[in-house]
Amino acid sequence: MGDANGIQVGCGGRLGSKDTYGKGTNLVQRTLIASAGNRFKLDRRLEERFHLEGDPQIATNFALLQCTSVGDVIIENITVDGNKAHNEMIDRGAFDDGSIRLDECNRITVREVAARDFYCDGIVWGISHDVLVENCHLQDGVRLALHSGSGSQRSIVRGNRVRHSAEGVYFCWGAQHGLYEKNVIEDCNYGMTFGHADSDNLIRDNDIRRSGEAGIHFRGGNKAFAPHRNRFEGNRIVDSGGEKGIGIDINGQTEAVTISKNELRETRGPASRIGILIGAETRDIRCADNYIEGFAVRISDLHKA
């Protein structure tokens, strides 16, 4: 029996174990509701395989505020401190997100929240629909500041300020039919990234400044999984990446993307920087009425090369 020092009834716990039958790693989060010595009772059964051979562990790393399978909730006017210097990122975000996490929720509003120094993600919602994240301030995170999680539909992300994270807004698997507007994203490695089937979103009137790699980046994918039919309108993207930085990078077999009336500026000199890069496998990428200034190449369309 291991040492239960620091773990007590009422604690949340993230349990992890390698699956000895080859499934990978099993991860669950539970609440400790009773104890006898070093033995604890969980609020729900494990529903996964945990064997001693799989090096099982329990940790108190999890989101500071978590909602699971609830609806019509408002979270507002609070500050959440992730304290990243004293937290270990154990499972790359499956349960140990540093700030606020929503799972299988509906009609949740997160408003006027300050999340800082988070050791994993800032605000993340997965398989959660009609989520509104508004006027929040996120800074100094290790990973993803605003994580529009797997399968989430009709998200509205408006008026937020993000600084100093790996990625400002991360679209996960199948984040669709959302509206992302009037956000300010500064000093992140990527301003926004799109991946597996993150389609039919409207991105408008955002400011993305001083991104380390690219202002807006598509994460590739074949036609079945690429992010199609996204619209980028009236955004301002300034000083993206290093000497080979890219303002908007569209790649993979992405189709039917519209880039309209955006302002892309490079104030540090052109170097080898590109305003908009359109990958060779893309189809139907429409660029219209964009103002692009200061780049070595305004638009590089590899599909036409």
Residue pairs with C-beta under 8 A, 6 or more apart in sequence:
1 37
1 38
1 39
2 38
3 38
4 35
4 37
4 38
4 40
6 60
7 13
7 32
7 40
7 58
7 60
8 32
8 35
9 32
9 33
9 34
9 35
9 40
10 31
10 32
10 33
11 31
11 32
11 60
12 29
12 30
12 31
12 32
12 60
12 62
12 66
13 29
13 30
13 31
13 32
13 40
13 42
13 58
13 59
13 60
13 62
14 27
14 28
14 29
14 58
14 59
14 60
14 61
14 62
14 90
14 91
14 95
14 96
15 26
15 27
15 28
15 29
15 30
15 46
15 50
15 56
15 57
15 58
16 25
16 26
16 27
16 56
16 57
16 58
16 59
16 90
16 91
17 25
17 26
17 48
17 49
17 50
17 51
17 54
17 55
17 56
17 57
18 24
18 25
18 26
18 53
18 54
18 55
19 25
19 26
19 48
19 49
19 54
20 49
20 51
20 53
20 54
21 49
23 49
25 91
26 48
26 49
26 50
26 54
27 48
27 91
27 94
27 95
28 46
28 47
28 48
28 95
29 62
29 66
29 95
30 42
30 43
30 44
30 46
31 42
31 43
32 40
32 41
32 42
32 43
33 41
33 42
33 43
34 40
34 41
35 41
50 56
57 90
59 88
59 90
59 96
61 87
61 88
61 89
61 90
61 95
61 96
62 95
62 96
62 97
62 101
63 95
63 96
63 97
63 98
63 99
63 100
63 101
63 124
64 80
64 81
64 82
64 98
64 99
64 100
65 75
65 78
65 80
65 99
65 100
65 101
66 100
66 101
66 102
66 103
67 73
67 75
67 101
67 102
67 103
67 105
67 108
68 102
68 103
68 104
68 105
69 103
69 104
69 105
70 105
70 108
71 105
71 106
71 107
71 108
72 106
72 107
72 108
73 105
73 107
73 108
73 109
74 108
74 109
74 111
75 100
75 108
75 109
75 110
75 111
75 113
76 109
76 110
76 111
76 112
76 113
77 111
77 112
77 113
78 113
78 114
79 113
79 114
79 115
79 116
80 99
80 100
80 113
80 114
80 115
80 116
80 118
81 116
81 117
82 98
82 99
82 115
82 116
82 117
82 118
82 119
82 120
82 122
82 141
83 117
83 119
84 98
84 117
84 118
84 119
84 140
84 141
84 142
85 117
87 96
87 98
87 119
88 119
89 96
89 119
89 120
89 142
89 143
90 96
92 120
93 120
93 121
93 124
93 143
93 144
93 147
95 101
96 119
96 120
97 118
97 120
97 121
97 124
97 147
98 115
98 118
98 119
98 120
98 121
98 122
98 141
98 142
99 115
99 118
99 121
99 122
99 123
99 124
99 138
99 141
100 110
100 113
100 115
100 122
100 123
100 124
101 121
101 123
101 124
101 125
101 126
102 108
102 124
102 125
102 126
102 128
102 131
102 149
103 125
103 126
103 127
103 128
104 126
104 127
104 128
105 125
105 128
105 129
105 131
106 128
106 129
106 130
107 129
107 130
107 131
108 125
108 128
108 130
108 131
108 132
109 131
109 132
109 134
110 123
110 131
110 132
110 133
110 134
110 136
111 132
111 133
111 134
111 135
111 136
112 134
112 135
112 136
113 123
113 136
113 137
114 136
114 137
114 138
115 122
115 123
115 136
115 137
115 138
115 139
115 141
115 145
116 137
116 138
116 139
116 140
116 141
117 139
117 140
117 141
118 138
118 140
118 141
118 142
119 141
119 142
120 141
120 142
120 143
120 144
121 141
121 143
121 144
121 145
121 147
122 138
122 141
122 144
122 145
122 146
122 147
122 162
122 165
123 133
123 136
123 138
123 145
123 146
123 147
124 144
124 147
124 149
125 131
125 133
125 147
125 148
125 149
125 152
125 155
126 149
126 150
126 151
126 152
126 172
127 149
127 150
127 151
127 152
128 149
128 152
129 152
129 153
129 154
130 153
130 154
130 155
131 152
131 155
131 156
132 155
132 156
132 158
133 146
133 155
133 156
133 157
133 158
133 160
134 156
134 157
134 158
134 159
134 160
135 158
135 159
135 160
136 160
136 161
137 160
137 161
138 145
138 146
138 160
138 161
138 162
138 163
138 165
139 161
139 162
139 163
139 164
139 165
140 163
140 164
140 165
141 164
141 165
141 166
142 165
142 166
143 165
143 166
143 167
144 165
144 166
144 167
144 170
145 162
145 165
145 167
145 168
145 169
145 170
145 185
145 188
146 157
146 160
146 162
146 168
146 169
146 170
147 170
147 172
148 155
148 157
148 169
148 170
148 171
148 172
148 175
148 178
148 198
149 172
149 175
150 172
150 173
150 174
150 175
151 173
151 174
151 175
152 172
152 174
152 175
152 176
152 178
153 176
153 177
153 178
154 177
154 178
155 175
155 178
155 179
155 180
156 178
156 179
156 180
157 169
157 178
157 179
157 180
157 181
157 183
158 179
158 180
158 181
158 182
158 183
159 181
159 182
159 183
160 183
160 184
161 183
161 184
161 186
162 168
162 169
162 183
162 184
162 185
162 186
162 188
163 185
163 186
163 187
163 188
164 186
164 187
164 188
165 188
165 189
166 188
166 189
166 190
167 188
167 189
167 190
167 191
167 192
167 193
168 183
168 185
168 188
168 190
168 191
168 192
168 208
168 211
169 180
169 183
169 185
169 191
169 192
169 193
170 192
170 193
171 192
171 193
171 194
171 195
171 198
171 201
171 227
172 195
172 196
172 198
173 195
173 196
173 197
173 198
174 196
174 197
174 198
175 198
175 201
176 197
176 198
176 199
176 200
176 201
177 200
177 201
178 201
178 202
179 201
179 202
179 204
180 192
180 201
180 202
180 203
180 204
180 206
181 202
181 203
181 204
181 205
181 206
182 205
182 206
183 206
183 207
184 206
184 207
184 209
185 191
185 192
185 206
185 207
185 208
185 209
185 211
186 207
186 208
186 209
186 210
187 209
187 210
187 211
187 212
188 211
188 212
189 211
189 212
189 213
190 211
190 212
190 213
190 214
190 215
190 216
190 217
191 208
191 211
191 214
191 215
191 216
191 217
191 237
191 240
192 203
192 206
192 208
192 215
192 216
192 217
193 216
193 217
193 218
193 219
194 201
194 216
194 217
194 218
194 219
194 227
194 230
195 218
195 219
195 220
195 221
195 225
195 227
196 219
196 221
196 225
196 227
197 224
197 225
197 226
197 227
197 228
198 227
198 230
199 227
199 228
199 229
199 230
200 228
200 229
200 230
201 230
201 231
202 230
202 231
202 233
203 216
203 230
203 231
203 232
203 233
203 235
204 231
204 232
204 233
204 234
204 235
205 233
205 234
205 235
206 235
206 236
207 235
207 236
207 238
208 215
208 216
208 235
208 236
208 237
208 238
208 240
209 237
209 238
209 239
210 238
210 239
210 240
211 237
211 239
211 240
211 241
211 245
212 241
212 242
213 240
213 241
213 242
213 245
213 246
214 240
214 241
214 245
214 246
214 247
214 248
214 249
215 237
215 240
215 246
215 247
215 248
215 264
216 232
216 235
216 237
216 247
216 248
216 249
217 246
217 249
218 226
218 227
218 249
218 250
218 251
218 252
218 254
218 279
219 252
220 226
220 251
220 252
221 227
221 252
221 253
221 254
222 252
222 253
223 253
223 255
226 252
226 253
226 254
226 255
227 254
228 254
228 255
228 256
228 257
229 255
229 256
229 257
230 257
230 258
231 257
231 258
231 260
232 248
232 257
232 258
232 259
232 260
232 262
233 258
233 260
233 261
233 262
234 260
234 261
234 262
235 262
235 263
236 262
236 263
236 265
237 247
237 248
237 262
237 263
237 264
237 265
238 264
238 265
238 266
238 267
239 245
239 265
239 266
239 267
239 268
240 246
240 247
240 264
240 266
240 273
241 273
242 271
243 271
243 272
243 273
244 271
244 272
244 273
244 274
245 266
245 271
245 273
245 274
246 273
246 274
246 275
246 276
246 277
247 264
247 266
247 273
247 274
247 275
247 276
247 292
247 295
248 259
248 262
248 264
248 275
248 276
248 277
249 277
250 257
250 276
250 277
250 278
250 279
250 282
250 285
251 277
251 279
251 281
251 282
252 279
252 281
252 282
253 281
253 282
253 283
254 279
254 281
254 282
254 283
254 285
255 282
255 283
255 284
256 283
256 284
257 282
257 284
257 285
257 286
258 286
258 288
259 276
259 285
259 286
259 287
259 288
259 290
260 286
260 287
260 288
260 289
260 290
261 288
261 289
261 290
262 290
262 291
263 290
263 291
264 275
264 276
264 290
264 291
264 292
264 293
264 295
265 291
265 292
265 293
265 294
266 273
266 275
266 293
266 294
266 295
267 294
268 294
269 294
270 294
270 295
270 296
271 296
272 296
273 294
273 295
273 296
273 297
274 295
274 296
274 297
274 298
274 299
274 300
275 290
275 292
275 295
275 297
275 298
275 299
276 287
276 290
276 292
276 298
276 299
276 300
277 300
277 302
278 285
278 287
278 299
278 300
278 301
278 302
278 303
279 302
279 303
280 302
280 303
280 305
281 303
282 303
283 303
285 301
285 303
287 299
292 298
292 299
